[in-house]
């Protein structure tokens, strides 16, 4: 049986499955951000596929992912996993994307959350698709409690976010929302993500710096980028208030509130 026939058989089986099967849908996530939402909200026994990044250091829920099936985001993986629900932000090859568009497998398309309201929307999308609304609201309540504890701690102090590749984040990003939730003003007044001028950082360093992703070592710009330059390190060494791990800032999700809380605690010291 070829892959196309196998998928047709899968869909036919799902169409005529008894009602009890629908109550606990089998779920597959296609990329590292989708993994986090699935791992947080789906019963473990219903998870039939995660991306290979689910167990990486930059995966917030990596411990929960251990022992679960890891699959590539391909058409063949979809046939093998037989999910009822697929969760994705960006994952999936062209054939898989077309198959999901044509067929009746429920697909939850996450938004690239730029603020905590966007995170709430994503949580509720996944929770509704998995019939796990109480669990979704509990996750939101946890996030909101962290944000409430963090509010105002920075007292309007300007802080600049910096990655190893020499990039910062401005308005329209969850990093900006995280800084502001902890009571900091964003020293970067531009929108979205942009490179930081090494010369300006050396000549006019900001009052406070928040590092992100410095716990990872990647090839290219991250390894040799401006963020790791000796002059940059000297400029920020006494101004760094916190260094946030990739597992907190690498995906737009509820655990960005961990970052806000870490910044609030740093401000209190």
N, C-alpha and C positions, 0 to 999 in steps of 0.2 A: 504493500500500500504506500503510495507516494505521500509527500507532506500535505498537498492540497486535499487529498481524499481523507487523510487522517484528521485534518482540521474540520472537514465537513462532518465526519463521524462524531468528533468531539462536540460540535455545536448541536447536532441532533440529539445526542445524549443529554446535553444540558437542557434542551428545550423540553424534553419529556421526563426530566428528573423529578422525583417526588418532592413535595413541598418541604419536607424536613431538610433536604440538602440545601435549599435556598436560605434557610435560617442561619447556617454557618458557612458562608461562601468561602471557597478556596481562593486565595489571593496571591498575586505575584507582583513584585515591584521591579522596575526596569532601570533604575539608576540610584545613585547613593543617597540623594535627598529623599526620594520616594521610599527607600529602605527604612529611613528613620521613622516616618509616619506609620508604615506598616508594622514595624517592630513594636512601636509604642501602643498601637491600637488593636491589632489583630490577635486573636488567640493563637498561641504558638502552633497548635496542631493544624491550623488552617493555612499556614504560610507554606506555599508550594514552590516559591522561588524568590530569591533576592539577588541583587547584583553582586559581583565579586568584590566590590568595594565595601560591602556591608561589614566585613571583618577587618578593614584597614584601620590604621591608627586615627585617621581623621573621621571615623564613623562614631558618632556619639553613642549609638546603641550597639556597639560592636560586641560587647559581652553577651547580649541577648541573642545575637546572630549566630553565635558559635553552635555548630551542629545542624544548622538548617541548610536546606539545599541552595547552593549558589549557582546561578545560571546566567548565560549571556542573553542580552536583549535581542534575540533573533526569533524569526518565524518558527524554526525548528524547536527552540526552547519552549515556545508557547504551546506547541502541539504536545510536547512531552509533559509539561506541567499541568495542563488542563485546568487553568484557573477559571473561576467565575467572574473575578474582578481583577483588573490590572490597574496599578497605580504608577504614574509616571510624571516626571517634570520635563526631562529632555531625552530620556533613554529610548532606544529602539531603532533598529535599522529600517531602511526604506520599505522592505517587504512586510515587516511586522507592522509598521505604521499603516500601510494600506490595508492589511488584513483586519486590523482593529477598526478601521473606518468602515469596512464592508460588512463586518460580522456583528453579532449581537452580544459579544463579550462586553460587560460593563467596564468602561474605562474612566478612571478618575484622573483628570488632567490638573495637576497642581499649578498654581500661579507662582511666579517668582516674587515672593513676598518682599515688599519694600518697607513694611512697617508691621507692627504687632497686630493691627486689624487684619492685615493680609494673612498672617499666621493663623489667626482665629478662623478665617474663612477656610483655609486649607485643612485644618484639623476637623472642622465640621463636615467638609466634603468627604474626607476619608471615613470618618466615624459613621456618617449616614450610609455610605456605600457598604460598609461592613456590618451595619446594624449594631453599632457600638456607640450610640450617642451618649449614654451616661459616662463612658470612659473618655470620650472626647471632651465633654464638659469638665470632667475632673482634671484633665490635662491643661485645659484653659485656666481653670481655677488655680492650679499650681503656678502657672506662668504669671497670672495676674497678682498673686500673692508676692512673688519675687519682685515684680515691678513696683508694687506698693511699698515694699521694704526699701527699695532703691531710690525712690523718688526724692529729688532735691539734694542728694548727698554731695554732688559736685559743686553746688552753689554758684552755678554759672561760670565756672572756670573753663577756659578754652582748652580743648584737647585735640590733638591730631592723631588719627589712626594711621598706622604704617605697616606695610607688609615687607617681607624680605625682597620682593621684586621692586620695591620702591614706589608702590602705589598707595593711595589714600582713598577714602570714601567720603562722598558729600551727600547732599540732600537727595532723596529718592532712593536711598539704600537702607537696608535693615541695620547696618552698622551705625548710620546716623541716628536712627530711632533708638538704638541701644545706648548710645552716648547720651542722648537727650533724656532717656528714661532714668538715667542715673544722675541727672542734674548738671551735666556738662554741656557747654556750647561746643559745636563742631568748629575747629579752627580752619577747616577747609570750607570755603563758602561756595565752591563750585558744585555742580550736580554730578551725581553718579561717581564712577571710579576714574581716577586720573593719576598720572605720574607726579611724584614729588620732585622738586628741584633740589638736588644735592647741594648746590652752591647756596641756595637760599636757606636750607636747613642748617648749614654750617655758619652762615653769616647772621641769620636771624632765627635761631631755633625757637620753637613754640614753648610755651610755659609747661605744657604737659603732653606726653606722648603715650598712646595706647598701642602696643604691638599686637599683631595678629599673624598667626601661621608660622611663627618663629620656631615652633617645636617640630616642624617638618623640614626635611632637607631634600629638595628636588633639583633636577638638572636644570641648566639654563639660567634664566633670570633670577629664580629664587635662590640658587646657590651662589651666584656671583653678582647679584643685582645691587642697586644702590642702598637698599635696606641693610645690607651686610658690609658695606664699605667701611673701612677703618675710620674715615672722617665722620661718617654718619653715626657710627657707634659712639664715638667720642662726644658728638653733639647731643646725643639723647641719653647718655648713660645716667645722668643725674636728674633727668626729666621724665623718665619712664615710670608711669604710675601702675601699670599692669601689663602682663603679657598673656594674651588669650589664646588658648590652644585651637588648632585647626578643627577639632571636634565641636567647638562652640561656634566658630565664625564661618565654617566652611559650607554651611547649608542654612537657608532661611527657614528656621523652625522655632518652636517654643523655647529651645535651650539658649537662644540669644539672650533670654532673660537671665541665664547664668552669668553672661558677660556683664549685664547691667549690675547684677548683684556684686560681682567681683570688683567692679569699678566703685560701687558705693562703699564697699568695705575698705578699699584702698584710700578713698577720700577721708574715711574716719580715722585712719592711722596717723 
